[in-house]
Amino acid sequence: MTNPAFSASRRFWPLLVLAGGLILFLALGLDRYVTLETLRDNRQALAGWVAAHRFLAAFVYILAYTAIVAFSVPGALVATLAGGFLFGTLLGGLYTVFAATLGAAIIFAAARSALGGLLRARAGSAVARMEQGFRENAFSYLLVLRLVPVFPFFLVNLAPAFLGVPLATFVTATFIGIIPGTFVFASLGNGLGAVFEAGRAP
């Protein structure tokens, strides 16, 4: 027979794993490698590897970007620019939109399974008003939050999970809403090569 306490604690494991990944990333100092300087200094080796291993490079990029979003580690903006630099505006933008949506869905599902019910039960008046807005038109509200990034990306991943937004609504609004900004930054990334070659700072 399953222990009720153990069964309840299992709901928190996905969120604990994601939090642990973030702590490990920062503790190892890996954030210092996710910079434009790193991309500049290794651009020739990276470009050569991507040219020789197109499909593997795309898979590795999507996997890495998904992890960046799911673990909420710093560096998504640099990774988006790198996608445009390595794959071009179109493919880099497509890979990034897919990976960002997948990563957002992972943290959304983890947060909802672990904390959603608890936070809804203990929500204050401000959260209650936000919940009402999501209930009136969750798709449109979330779409606006994605199109106009007033709040950090990871916070917009968590809030809908706490407020009971359906996964399908979250994924669809996220996918559509991040397309414009993603392709803008992928386009900027596509132009980094000329900036690097000219010796200018991005």
C-alpha positions, 0 to 999 in steps of 0.5 A: 500500500502506498504511503500517503505522505510519500505519495504527496511528496512525489508531487514536489519532486519535479520542481525540486529537480528543476530547482536543483539543476538551477542551483548546480548550474550557478554553483559550478559557475557555468553561467560565465560561459553563457556570454557573447564573449564566449560565442565570439571567442569560439565562433569559428569552431562552433560554426565549423561544427554546425556546418559538419553536423547540421542535424546533431547541432540542431538537436543539441541546441534544442536540448540545451535551450530547453534545459535553459528554460526548464531550469530557469538558468540565466542565458536565454537571450544569449542562447537566442542570439547564438541560435541566429548566429549558428543557424540563421534567422529562420532555422535559429528562430524556429529551433528557439521557439520550439525549445522555449515552448517545450522548456516552458511547458516542462516548468509549467507542468512541474509547478502545477503538480507541486504547488498549484493547489496549495497556492490557489487555496492560500492566494491573496486578493492580488492573486485572486484578481489575477486568477479572475483575469485568467479565467475570463480569457486566459489565452488572450491574457497570456498571449499579451504577456508573451508579446509584451515581456513586462515580466521575466519569462520564468515568472510568466511560466509559473503564474499560469500554473499556479492559477489553473490555466490549462496546459493546452492554452499555456502551450499554444499562447506561449508558442504564438506569443514568443514568435515575434520577439524570438525572430527579432533576436535571431535576426540580430544574432544572424548579424553578429558574425559581421560585428565580431569580424569587425572587432566591434562589441555587440 
